[in-house]
């Protein structure tokens, strides 16, 4: 949960005071997609009040300071590393977010994985004597993407509800060895 910082000088009304004018609300956080936080708070309050017995564990994870990666130990990454939310890895997971104006299959989830492709060291003047780790990694990622799109292709509901985008799988990080440019030994980590 976060709210974009407010500089009072840029506002026509006091950002720290809720102002109601007709059917409009003005103030810090009124349009920062935090409706889902209120919704989940009310849901869990009602579950507790009514003492509903569920067949599975229900948990609400609220992301704190999502846009500030400089504070260590805050956010979903810290929860994952600590193992505190391991039990939700196998789902089902329902992502409630107030930022979309239509139903979505998934808005911005992430699956972190590592692919290590190690070639055979060779001099760039003799490429026929080595194995290029970059090419191995590219081939592997292509095959993984083909499989992903076969298994998780567009759902029928996407056309019915005019979903903006389907599920995607894109490599986000590539690292290579620190050898000179004339040496082609490479490690690749998409994910």
C-alpha positions in Angstrom: 0.0 0.0 0.0 1.4 3.3 -0.8 0.1 6.8 -1.7 2.1 9.1 -4.0 3.6 11.9 -1.9 1.5 15.1 -2.0 3.0 18.6 -2.4 0.3 21.0 -1.1 1.6 23.7 -3.4 0.4 21.7 -6.5 -3.1 21.2 -5.2 -6.2 23.5 -5.4 -7.5 21.9 -2.2 -5.8 20.7 0.9 -4.5 17.2 0.0 -4.5 16.1 3.6 -8.2 16.8 4.2 -11.0 14.9 2.4 -13.1 17.3 0.5 -16.5 16.2 -0.9 -17.9 18.3 -3.7 -21.1 16.8 -5.2 -20.3 13.2 -6.2 -16.5 13.8 -6.2 -13.9 13.3 -3.5 -10.6 15.3 -3.4 -7.7 14.4 -1.2 -4.5 12.4 -1.0 -5.2 8.7 -1.8 -8.7 9.1 -3.2 -7.7 7.9 -6.6 -4.6 5.8 -5.8 -6.3 2.4 -6.4 -6.6 1.7 -2.7 -10.3 0.6 -2.8 -9.2 -3.0 -2.8 -7.5 -2.5 0.6 -10.8 -1.2 2.0 -12.7 -4.1 0.4 -10.3 -6.8 1.8 -10.4 -5.2 5.2 -14.2 -5.3 5.3 -14.2 -8.9 4.0 -11.9 -10.2 6.7 -13.7 -8.2 9.3 -17.0 -9.8 8.3 -15.4 -13.3 8.2 -14.1 -12.8 11.7 -17.4 -11.3 13.0 -19.5 -14.1 11.5 -16.9 -16.8 12.5 -17.1 -18.4 9.1 -15.4 -21.8 8.9 -13.5 -22.0 5.6 -12.4 -25.2 3.9 -9.0 -23.6 3.1 -6.8 -20.9 4.6 -7.6 -17.4 3.5 -4.9 -14.8 3.6 -4.7 -11.2 2.5 -1.3 -9.9 1.4 -1.0 -6.1 1.1 2.0 -4.7 -0.7 3.7 -2.0 1.3 5.8 0.7 -0.3 5.7 -1.0 -3.7 7.5 1.9 -5.5 10.3 2.2 -2.9 12.9 -0.5 -3.4 15.5 1.3 -1.2 13.9 0.2 2.1 15.1 -3.4 2.7 12.8 -6.1 4.1 9.6 -4.4 2.8 7.2 -6.0 0.3 6.3 -9.4 -1.1 9.9 -10.2 -1.9 10.8 -10.2 1.8 7.7 -12.3 2.7 8.8 -14.8 0.0 12.4 -15.0 1.1 11.3 -15.5 4.7 9.0 -18.4 3.7 6.0 -16.8 5.4 3.8 -17.1 2.4 5.1 -20.4 1.0 1.6 -22.0 1.6 0.0 -19.8 -1.2 2.4 -20.8 -3.9 0.1 -23.6 -5.2 -2.9 -21.3 -5.2 -5.5 -20.5 -5.8 -4.6 -16.8 -5.6 -7.1 -14.0 -6.3 -5.5 -10.7 -7.0 -7.9 -7.8 -6.1 -6.9 -4.5 -7.5 -8.9 -1.4 -8.1 -6.8 -0.1 -11.0 -8.5 -1.9 -13.8 -11.8 -0.8 -15.3 -12.6 -4.3 -16.6 -12.1 -7.9 -15.5 -8.5 -9.2 -15.8 -7.0 -12.6 -15.8 -3.8 -11.3 -14.3 -2.6 -7.7 -14.1 1.1 -7.8 -13.2 2.1 -11.0 -11.5 5.6 -12.4 -11.7 7.2 -15.8 -11.6 10.9 -15.6 -10.9 13.1 -18.3 -12.4 16.7 -18.8 -13.5 18.0 -20.4 -16.6 21.8 -21.0 -16.6 23.3 -21.6 -20.0 27.0 -22.4 -20.0 28.8 -22.6 -23.3 32.3 -23.8 -24.0 35.0 -21.1 -23.8 36.5 -20.2 -27.1 38.3 -17.3 -28.8 36.1 -15.3 -31.1 38.5 -15.9 -34.0 37.8 -19.7 -33.7 34.1 -19.9 -33.0 33.8 -23.4 -34.5 35.8 -24.7 -31.6 33.3 -23.5 -28.9 29.7 -23.5 -27.8 28.0 -20.1 -27.6 26.2 -19.8 -24.3 24.1 -16.9 -25.6 22.7 -19.0 -28.4 22.0 -21.9 -26.0 20.1 -19.5 -23.7 18.2 -17.9 -26.5 17.1 -21.3 -27.9 16.0 -22.5 -24.4 14.0 -19.3 -23.7 12.3 -19.6 -27.1 11.3 -23.2 -26.3 10.1 -22.2 -22.8 8.0 -19.4 -24.2 6.5 -21.6 -26.9 5.5 -24.1 -24.1 4.2 -21.3 -21.9 2.0 -19.8 -24.7 0.7 -23.3 -25.5 -0.2 -24.0 -21.9 -1.4 -20.5 -21.0 -2.8 -19.1 -24.2 -5.6 -16.5 -24.4 -8.7 -17.6 -22.7 -12.2 -17.4 -24.3 -13.2 -14.8 -21.8 -10.6 -12.3 -23.1 -12.7 -11.6 -26.1 -16.0 -11.5 -24.1 -14.6 -9.0 -21.6 -12.2 -7.1 -23.9 -9.2 -7.9 -21.7 -6.3 -5.6 -22.5 -3.6 -8.2 -22.6 -3.1 -11.9 -22.1 -0.6 -13.7 -19.9 3.0 -13.2 -21.0 6.4 -14.6 -20.2 9.4 -12.3 -20.9 13.0 -12.7 -19.9 14.0 -9.6 -17.9 17.7 -10.0 -17.0 20.8 -11.3 -18.7 24.2 -11.6 -17.1 27.4 -12.7 -18.7 30.9 -13.6 -17.6 33.5 -10.9 -17.1 35.8 -12.3 -19.7 37.0 -10.0 -22.5 34.9 -9.4 -25.6 36.9 -11.9 -27.6 35.9 -14.7 -25.2 32.4 -16.0 -25.6 31.6 -17.8 -22.4 28.2 -16.6 -21.2 25.7 -17.3 -18.5 22.1 -16.3 -19.1 19.4 -15.7 -16.5 16.0 -14.8 -17.9 13.4 -14.2 -15.2 
